């Protein structure tokens, strides 16, 4: 009887810190308007939707069985470099990667993107002096211009 009580007490003691740690994580948000840039998003868990006037989108579904597959529309040219990766090139592209682990790479102009989740983001503006790079907002903050230089940041955070 003592062994059972000891095991139950130990299991409860280990479960409480794990639950507190999981509850302290928060999803981050990213919004991009009128982007003219190269964007790489690595979502550990999250959702990304958007559209692009002209360019290339590459989406890799890291864990293909955890949710619906990513959707790409209006592809002029579609390639599958491997079973979990789709590359789409064209105009007026739309994409959707819902509730999963994804790696998204976008390069083009007229990018409108919304992402929610946890992961990392790498954005580099097009560095064309005649065309603005667009604006971005992180974690519901004010919109800031996208820099010509590489900007790397985390999406989502842990509160202490």
C-alpha positions in Angstrom: 0.0 0.0 0.0 2.9 2.4 0.8 4.4 1.8 -2.6 1.2 2.7 -4.4 0.9 5.9 -2.3 4.5 6.7 -2.9 4.1 6.2 -6.7 0.9 8.3 -6.8 2.6 11.1 -4.8 5.7 11.0 -7.1 3.5 11.1 -10.3 1.5 14.1 -8.9 4.7 15.9 -8.0 6.1 15.5 -11.5 2.8 16.4 -13.2 2.4 19.8 -11.5 5.6 21.4 -12.9 4.9 20.0 -16.4 1.4 21.5 -16.4 2.7 24.9 -15.1 5.4 24.9 -17.8 2.9 24.1 -20.6 0.5 26.8 -19.3 3.1 29.5 -19.3 3.8 29.2 -23.1 2.1 31.7 -25.3 1.6 31.8 -29.0 3.1 34.7 -30.9 1.6 36.5 -33.9 3.1 37.8 -37.1 1.4 40.1 -39.6 3.0 41.3 -42.9 1.4 43.7 -45.3 2.6 44.6 -48.8 5.8 42.6 -48.3 8.6 42.7 -50.8 11.0 40.3 -49.1 12.3 36.8 -48.4 10.6 35.3 -45.4 11.4 32.0 -43.7 9.1 30.8 -40.9 9.7 27.6 -38.9 6.5 26.8 -36.9 6.9 24.3 -34.1 3.2 24.5 -33.8 0.9 27.0 -35.5 -1.0 28.3 -38.5 0.0 30.5 -41.4 -2.3 31.9 -44.1 -1.7 34.5 -46.8 -1.4 35.5 -50.4 1.3 36.8 -52.7 1.1 38.9 -55.8 4.1 37.3 -57.5 6.8 34.9 -56.4 7.6 31.4 -55.0 6.3 29.6 -51.9 7.9 26.5 -50.5 6.0 24.7 -47.7 7.4 21.6 -45.9 5.0 19.7 -43.6 7.4 18.5 -40.9 4.8 16.3 -39.3 2.3 15.3 -42.1 -0.1 13.4 -39.9 -0.8 16.0 -37.2 -3.4 18.0 -39.1 -4.7 18.9 -42.6 -2.1 19.2 -45.4 -1.0 22.7 -46.5 -3.0 24.2 -49.4 -1.5 26.2 -52.3 -3.6 27.7 -55.0 -3.1 29.4 -58.4 0.3 27.8 -59.0 1.6 28.3 -62.5 4.3 25.7 -61.7 4.1 23.2 -58.9 6.9 20.9 -57.8 7.3 18.2 -55.2 11.1 17.9 -54.3 10.1 15.3 -51.7 6.9 13.8 -50.3 6.5 16.4 -47.5 7.5 19.5 -49.5 5.6 21.5 -52.1 7.1 24.4 -54.2 4.7 26.7 -55.9 5.6 29.5 -58.3 3.2 32.0 -60.0 1.0 35.1 -59.6 -1.9 35.7 -57.3 -0.8 32.8 -55.1 -2.7 31.9 -51.9 -1.6 29.5 -49.2 -2.8 28.0 -46.0 -1.0 25.8 -43.5 -3.2 25.0 -40.5 -2.5 23.8 -37.0 0.7 21.9 -37.5 4.5 21.9 -37.8 5.6 23.7 -41.0 8.6 25.4 -42.6 7.5 28.1 -45.0 9.8 30.0 -47.3 8.4 32.9 -49.3 10.2 35.1 -51.8 8.3 37.7 -53.8 6.2 40.8 -53.8 2.8 41.7 -52.6 3.0 39.4 -49.6 0.2 39.5 -47.1 0.8 37.0 -44.3 -0.8 36.1 -40.9 0.9 33.6 -38.7 0.0 32.4 -35.1 2.1 29.9 -33.1 5.5 29.2 -31.8 8.7 29.1 -33.8 11.3 31.3 -35.5 11.1 33.9 -38.2 13.8 35.2 -40.6 12.9 38.2 -42.8 15.1 40.0 -45.3 13.8 43.0 -47.3 14.3 43.1 -51.1 16.8 46.0 -50.8 15.3 47.7 -53.9 15.5 51.5 -53.3 12.6 52.1 -55.7 10.1 49.7 -54.0 9.3 49.7 -50.3 9.7 46.4 -48.4 6.3 46.6 -46.7 5.5 46.5 -43.0 5.3 43.9 -40.3 3.7 43.6 -36.8 4.9 41.1 -34.2 2.9 40.0 -31.2 0.1 42.6 -31.8 2.6 45.5 -31.8 2.6 48.5 -34.1 3.5 48.0 -37.7 7.2 48.6 -38.5 8.9 48.8 -41.9 10.7 45.6 -43.0 14.4 46.1 -42.9 16.7 45.6 -45.9 18.9 43.6 -43.6 18.2 40.1 -42.2 16.0 40.2 -39.1 15.7 37.0 -37.0 13.3 36.7 -34.1 11.2 34.1 -32.1 7.5 33.8 -32.5 5.8 33.1 -29.2 7.3 33.2 -25.8 7.4 31.7 -22.4 6.4 33.8 -19.4 8.5 33.2 -16.3 
